[in-house]
Amino acid sequence: STTEPLKATLVWYDPPNSVAASTQLLHDLDLTITDISTGTTYYSNGNSAASDELNPTEKVWIESPPTEGGDYLVNVSSSVLTESSTQAFSLVISGAGYYIADGYRWDDIFTTSAPTITPAPTLTQV
């Protein structure tokens, strides 16, 4: 494995909500990274399998990714968009020796309650 962790951070501005609301986020985005070779999925903010429904910032940190042949699928999704059908966000990915593979599109992001990026961006280690 490499000594440089693979990190992805997702941030967005959530619409204003009532102070007394039962849930804080009106637009809940989720970030996961899947190791294509092993099928292991890494969830944001230290969660083991569930999404973080409290914060408009999510981070996936893979401490020791493999040094060769490490392909990863980065996925941004949402199951809750209450105020509009779209949500702008920023995604930063860093780590030694990775590049984003050609041929992905960011079409129709957040136009439904369960958006997808097709095909999803893949990180490939060089």
N, C-alpha and C positions, 0 to 999 in steps of 0.2 A: 504494500500500500504506500501511498504518497504521504509526505508529512504536511502537505497543504490541504486543509479541509475544503470540501465543496459546500458552498453556501448559496442559498437563494432567499431573497427577502421580497415580500409582496406588501405594498402599502396602498391605501385608498382613503379618500375622504368620504366618510359615511354621512348621509343626510342628517340634519338635526332631529333629535328625538326628545320626547318629554322626560323630565327628570324622574318622574314616578313610573316610567315604563317598566313592564315586567322583563323585557329583553332590551339590551342596550343597542345592538346593531340592527339597523333597518336593512342594510345590504351586507350580507354575510358571504364573503369570498373565502375560498379554501385553497391552500397550496399543498401539493404533494410532489415528491420526486420518487420515481420507481426505477430501481436498478433492473434494466432489461435482461441482463444475463441471469440474475438470480430470482427475479420476481419480487424482491423485497421492496415494500413501499415505506417511505419515510414521511411522517406526518409533521405538521408545523407545530412550533412552540412546545416541543417535548411531549406531545400527545402520542399515545401508543396506537390508537386506531380511530379516534373520533376527531371531528373538526373543532377548532377554537371558535366559540360563538360569542366571545367577549371583546376581542381586540380588532381594530382596523389595521393591524400590522401582523404579518405572519412570517416566520423564518424557519427554514429547514436547514439543518447543519449535519453534514455527513463527515465525521471526524477523520476517517481513514479510508477514502475511496481507493479502489484498486489502481495500480500504476499503469496497467495496460488493458485494453479491451473493455474499458468501463463506459458503457452507453447508458444514459439516463433519460427517462421521459419526465419532463416537467409539466405539471398539470395545474391550471388555474380554473376553478369551477365555482359555481354558486347554486345554492338551493333556495336562497331567499333574496328577492329584490322587491321591496314593498313600495318604494316611492317612484320608481321609473323602471323602464325595461332595459336600461343601460347603466353601466358603472365604469368610469375611467379608473385605471390603476397604474402603478409603476412596479416593474419587476426588475430586480438586480440580481445577476448570477455571477459568482466569482469562484475561482479555484485555479490551481496551477495546471496548465496544459489542456484546457478544454476549449472547444469551439462549438458553436451552434450549427447543426447540420443544415444544408440547403434544402429548399423545397417545402417549407412549411408556410401556412397562411394563417392570418388572424382574421377570419371571416365571421361575421355575425356574432361577435362576442357579446354576450349578455343580452340577447334579443329574446331569449326564452328563460324559463325558470331554471333550466339546467343546461347552461351553455357549454360548448366544447370548442377547442381549437383543433382544426383538422388540416392535415395530420398534426398531432402535437409536436412541439419542438423537441428535438433529441440532442442531448449533449454528448459529444464524443471526445474521448481523451486522445491527444496526439502524442 
